[in-house]
Amino acid sequence: MPIRIELRTRSGNVQGVTGEAYDTVQHTIPELSPSRFPLLSGVSRYEDTMFNSLQMDRLATEIEQLMAESPQERLSMLTKLIELCRAGSMAGDHQLWFFGD
């Protein structure tokens, strides 16, 4: 099953999408240390996870740190995810949803 990541307005309108096949999510978002990645470590592969606009800027910073440790083939998806975080943070009324299996 794929993981789907959507940037949505508070009313539910989708503003941007990224995602990845389930079998490669482990490489993109591996088990992460809560002390190093307090927001990303809370993303569930099996349930839905939501970040509000106040959390997205910090989430983008964590993803940038993760990129330094990620395989080359994951960088495109992580770059898109950072773009969604930055856009949602600036909008102020958006939510970033991770839809798990």
N, C-alpha and C positions, 0 to 999 in steps of 0.2 A: 504494500500500500504506500502511496506517496504521502509526503508531508506537504501541506499547502500553507503558504504564508500570505496573508492579505492585509493590506492597509485599508482601513474602512473609516468612513465618517461615523460620528455617533449614531446617525440614523441608519447605518448599515450599508451605505453606498460604497462599493469597492473602488478604491483610488489607485491601487497597484497590487501586483501579484508576483510572487516568486515561489519556488518550491523545488523539491528534489525527490527522486525515487527513494522509497523507504530503505532499500538495501545500501544506499550511499549516505543516508543521513548520519549513520554512525561515524562516518569519517568527517562530516561537516560539523556536526554538533555532537562530539563524543561525550562520554561521562566527564563532567567538568567539576572542578573543585569549587565549592561555594565560597571559599575565601578569596579565590582569584576571579571568579565569574559569578557574582551573587545573583544576577538576573538570568543569565543564560543557563545556569545550572538548574533553574526552576522550570525550564521548558520540558514538557512531557511529550514523549513520542507517541503515547497512547491516549492522551486526552487533549482537550483544547486548552491553550494557554493564551492569555491576553495581557498586553502591555498598554498602558495609557500614554498620552502625549508627554506627560512629565517624566516618564521612565525611558522614553525612546532615545533621548540624547545619550544617556548613560549606557543603554543597551548598544548603541552604535560604537561607543568607545570600547566596550567589551568585545564586540565582533572584530574591531580593528586589531585588538590584541590577539584574538584567536587566529586571525589571518596569518600572522607570523609563524604559526605552528601547523598550518593546514596544507594539505597537498595542493599542488598547482591546479588540478581539475576542479577544486571546490571554490577557487577564488572568485569566479564569475558570479556564482550564487551568493556568496558572502558580500561581494561588492554591491549587488542589487539590494540585498537586505539592508545594508548601511544606507543606501539611497532612500529606501522606504522609511527607515527610522528618522532620517534627517527631515524628510518631507513631513512626516507625521508630527514630529516635534515642533516644527515651525508653524504648522496649521493650528495646533492648540486644541482641536476638538476631535482628534483622530485616535483610533485604536489599532494596534498591530496584533493580529491573530495568528497563532500557530495552530493549525488543525491537524491533530494526530490521528492515529489509526483507531 
